[in-house]
């Protein structure tokens, strides 16, 4: 018998991607999906790409998850903790929000506001030691999308002493789905098409998470909204300290199924990772400044959210982490 799975917050973009992945998963049985304002609607009415999935969205309340072995929380930041506290101890939970990612309560208050809910196992299997920790956990905090993109590019370099952790600069462009599905003037097609615009400059909420995951002590990040629905492309630079960055990344990810250091001279682009759970990396050293440059691309709804959550859940229930996930993107 497969694992009974439920999704809270299934009406959003990440929630819809979770439903798609779970529905095609050979060992997961989707038994419930809930929403707030869309409760009572058939899934296909909210997510037309899931036509044929015969399920009605329920209300996001504890009773909706009765009988589930595993629950994904795809709720807005700050809303997961209250629901998680009402789920039985034996139920495994993967939170796609930020509620349980940070160890430092003061940083939660500074970047998100309100009371810190606590800290769960961090859900990035490619970090040293995390795969075993995830497999042994019943509660896991999935990474943020920018955090996954940047951490995969940066963490091995800091660990190997290849870059200065006190001198990291990131410029990263994200598709509009990263901002969620709520109606906002800044996300209207007329505002986004033909335009790049920075936002949350110098104060993005993923900065403390990235520093915590990578060991960086100073990180300047400029996020950019790009006129595309999904995908992240991050350019990470840092002062070089010695070891060849490409060799470090190649060694770190040699056996990883979802992280690919591209052939020399080939650079990542977002379209190549769309629909996949993969991250593409390339590194070089700037011939003028001598700084290390790493470019990282992934699908913010895949490896940056729902795909990563399924990868984590596979480990939690004892399955191969690649189960039900695609390494390959969709093109064109």
C-alpha positions in Angstrom: 0.0 0.0 0.0 1.3 3.5 -0.9 1.8 6.5 1.4 -1.4 8.5 2.0 -0.6 12.2 1.2 -2.5 15.5 1.7 -1.7 19.1 0.6 -2.6 22.2 2.5 -2.7 25.4 0.4 -3.3 23.5 -2.8 -4.8 26.4 -4.7 -1.5 28.3 -5.1 1.2 27.8 -7.7 3.4 25.6 -5.4 0.4 23.7 -4.3 -0.7 23.0 -7.8 2.8 21.8 -8.7 2.7 19.5 -5.7 -0.7 18.0 -6.8 0.8 17.4 -10.3 3.9 15.6 -8.9 2.0 13.6 -6.3 -0.6 12.5 -8.8 2.2 11.0 -11.0 4.1 9.5 -8.0 4.2 5.7 -8.0 4.1 5.4 -4.1 2.0 8.5 -3.0 -1.7 8.4 -2.9 -3.3 11.8 -2.9 -6.2 11.7 -0.4 -6.9 15.4 0.4 -6.1 18.9 -0.9 -7.3 22.0 0.9 -7.5 25.7 0.2 -8.9 28.8 1.8 -11.1 31.0 -0.5 -11.2 28.2 -3.1 -12.5 25.5 -0.8 -15.4 23.6 -2.4 -14.0 24.0 -5.9 -12.9 21.0 -8.0 -9.2 21.0 -8.4 -9.4 21.3 -12.2 -11.4 24.6 -11.8 -8.5 26.1 -10.0 -5.7 24.3 -11.9 -6.9 23.6 -15.5 -3.6 21.7 -16.1 -4.9 19.1 -13.7 -8.1 18.3 -15.6 -8.8 14.6 -14.9 -7.8 14.8 -11.2 -11.1 14.0 -9.6 -10.7 15.8 -6.3 -12.5 18.7 -4.6 -10.6 21.2 -2.5 -11.5 21.0 1.2 -11.1 23.5 4.0 -7.7 23.9 5.6 -8.5 22.5 9.1 -7.1 19.6 11.0 -10.0 17.2 10.3 -9.2 17.5 6.6 -6.0 15.6 7.1 -7.3 12.7 9.1 -5.7 9.4 7.9 -2.8 11.1 6.0 0.6 9.7 6.6 2.3 12.7 5.1 1.1 16.3 4.8 2.7 19.1 2.7 2.0 22.6 3.9 2.1 25.0 1.0 0.8 28.0 3.0 1.9 31.6 3.1 4.8 32.4 5.5 3.6 32.5 9.1 0.6 30.3 8.6 2.1 26.8 8.8 2.9 26.7 12.5 -0.6 26.9 13.8 -1.8 24.0 11.6 1.3 21.9 12.2 0.8 22.1 15.9 -2.7 20.5 15.5 -1.5 17.5 13.4 -0.8 14.2 15.2 2.8 13.6 16.2 3.0 10.5 14.0 2.1 12.4 10.8 5.1 13.4 8.7 5.1 17.1 7.6 7.0 19.0 5.0 6.5 22.8 5.3 7.1 24.8 2.1 6.8 28.0 4.0 9.5 29.8 6.0 8.0 29.2 9.5 10.6 26.6 10.7 13.7 27.3 8.6 15.6 29.8 10.8 17.5 28.8 13.9 17.8 32.4 15.2 14.5 33.7 16.5 15.6 37.3 16.3 16.2 37.0 12.6 12.7 35.6 12.1 11.3 38.7 13.8 13.6 41.0 11.9 12.8 39.6 8.4 9.3 38.2 8.8 7.8 39.7 12.0 5.9 38.0 14.8 6.8 35.2 17.0 9.3 32.5 15.9 7.6 29.1 15.8 10.8 27.0 16.2 13.2 25.1 14.0 12.8 21.9 12.0 15.3 19.9 10.1 16.4 21.9 7.0 15.2 20.3 3.7 18.2 20.6 1.4 19.5 17.0 0.9 22.6 18.1 -1.0 24.1 19.8 2.1 26.6 17.6 4.0 24.8 15.5 6.6 21.3 16.7 5.7 20.2 13.6 3.8 20.5 11.4 6.9 19.0 14.1 9.1 16.0 14.4 6.8 15.5 10.7 6.6 15.4 10.5 10.4 12.9 13.4 10.8 9.1 13.7 10.9 9.1 17.5 10.5 11.2 19.1 7.7 11.4 22.8 6.6 11.7 23.0 2.8 14.1 25.5 1.5 13.2 28.9 0.0 13.5 29.1 -3.8 16.2 31.7 -3.9 17.9 30.0 -1.0 18.1 26.7 -2.9 19.4 28.4 -6.0 22.1 30.3 -4.2 23.0 27.7 -1.5 23.7 25.0 -4.1 26.1 27.5 -5.8 27.8 28.8 -2.7 27.9 26.2 0.1 30.6 23.9 -1.3 32.9 26.8 -2.2 32.8 28.2 1.4 33.2 24.7 2.9 36.3 24.1 0.7 37.8 27.5 1.4 37.5 28.6 -2.2 35.8 31.9 -1.5 35.7 34.5 1.2 32.4 34.0 3.3 32.5 37.7 4.3 32.4 39.0 0.7 29.5 37.5 -1.2 27.3 39.4 -3.7 24.2 37.9 -5.5 22.0 39.3 -8.2 19.2 36.9 -9.0 16.2 37.0 -11.3 13.0 35.2 -10.6 9.8 34.4 -12.5 6.5 35.9 -11.3 5.2 32.7 -9.8 7.7 33.2 -7.0 5.5 36.0 -5.8 2.5 33.7 -5.3 -1.0 33.7 -6.9 -2.6 36.7 -5.1 -3.6 39.6 -7.4 -1.1 42.4 -7.2 -0.7 45.4 -9.5 3.1 44.9 -9.8 2.4 41.4 -11.2 -0.1 42.4 -13.9 1.1 41.5 -17.4 1.2 45.1 -18.5 3.6 45.8 -15.6 5.8 42.8 -16.0 6.1 42.2 -19.8 9.1 43.9 -21.4 10.5 44.9 -18.0 13.0 43.9 -15.3 12.5 45.4 -11.9 14.4 44.9 -8.6 12.5 44.4 -5.4 13.2 44.0 -1.6 16.7 45.4 -2.4 19.0 44.9 0.6 16.3 43.3 2.7 15.2 40.0 1.1 13.9 37.5 3.6 15.9 34.6 2.2 19.3 36.3 3.2 19.4 34.9 6.7 18.4 31.5 5.5 21.2 31.5 2.9 23.8 32.6 5.4 22.7 29.9 7.8 22.9 27.2 5.1 26.1 28.3 3.5 28.3 29.7 6.3 28.4 33.1 4.6 28.9 35.9 7.1 28.1 38.8 4.8 25.8 38.6 1.8 24.4 41.4 -0.4 21.5 40.3 -2.5 19.5 42.1 -5.2 16.4 40.1 -6.4 15.0 41.0 -9.8 11.5 40.2 -11.1 11.8 38.8 -14.6 9.0 38.7 -17.3 8.6 34.9 -17.2 6.2 32.7 -15.2 8.8 30.4 -13.6 12.5 29.9 -13.1 15.4 31.5 -11.2 18.8 32.5 -12.5 21.3 33.6 -9.8 24.7 35.1 -10.4 26.8 34.6 -7.2 30.2 36.3 -6.9 32.7 36.2 -4.1 36.4 37.0 -3.5 38.5 34.0 -4.5 40.8 32.4 -2.0 42.4 29.5 -3.8 40.9 26.2 -5.0 39.4 26.2 -8.5 35.7 26.8 -8.1 34.6 24.6 -10.9 36.6 21.6 -9.6 35.1 22.2 -6.1 31.5 22.2 -7.4 32.2 19.2 -9.7 33.6 17.1 -6.8 30.8 18.2 -4.4 28.0 17.2 -6.8 29.6 14.3 -8.7 27.1 11.8 -7.3 24.0 14.1 -6.9 21.1 13.2 -9.2 19.6 16.7 -9.4 22.6 19.0 -9.4 24.6 19.3 -12.6 27.8 21.2 -13.2 27.6 21.9 -16.9 30.5 21.3 -19.3 33.1 24.0 -19.4 31.9 27.0 -21.4 28.2 26.1 -21.2 26.1 28.4 -19.0 22.8 27.7 -17.2 19.6 29.1 -18.4 16.2 28.9 -16.8 14.3 27.2 -19.7 16.6 24.2 -19.5 15.4 23.4 -15.9 11.6 24.2 -16.4 9.5 21.4 -15.1 12.4 19.5 -13.6 13.8 19.0 -10.1 17.3 19.9 -11.4 19.7 22.7 -10.7 22.3 23.7 -13.3 25.6 25.3 -12.3 28.6 26.8 -14.0 31.6 28.6 -12.5 34.6 30.7 -13.5 37.0 33.3 -12.3 36.6 36.9 -13.6 39.8 37.7 -15.5 39.7 41.3 -14.4 38.6 41.3 -10.7 39.7 37.8 -9.9 36.4 37.1 -8.2 34.7 33.8 -8.4 31.5 33.8 -10.5 28.9 31.0 -10.2 25.7 31.0 -12.2 22.9 28.8 -10.9 19.5 28.0 -12.5 16.5 26.1 -11.4 12.7 26.0 -11.6 11.4 27.9 -8.6 8.3 25.7 -8.5 10.5 22.5 -8.9 13.8 22.3 -7.1 12.9 25.6 -5.5 9.6 24.4 -4.0 7.4 21.4 -4.9 10.0 19.2 -6.5 12.3 19.6 -3.5 9.5 18.9 -1.1 8.8 15.6 -2.9 12.5 14.8 -2.8 12.5 15.4 0.9 9.3 13.5 1.5 10.8 10.5 -0.4 13.7 10.4 2.1 11.3 10.8 5.0 9.3 7.7 4.1 12.3 5.6 3.0 12.0 5.8 -0.8 14.8 6.6 -3.2 14.8 10.4 -3.3 14.4 10.5 -7.1 11.1 8.6 -7.0 8.4 10.5 -9.0 10.7 13.3 -10.0 12.2 14.3 -13.4 15.9 15.2 -13.8 15.1 16.6 -17.3 13.4 19.9 -18.2 10.6 20.6 -20.6 11.3 22.4 -23.9 10.6 24.6 -25.7 
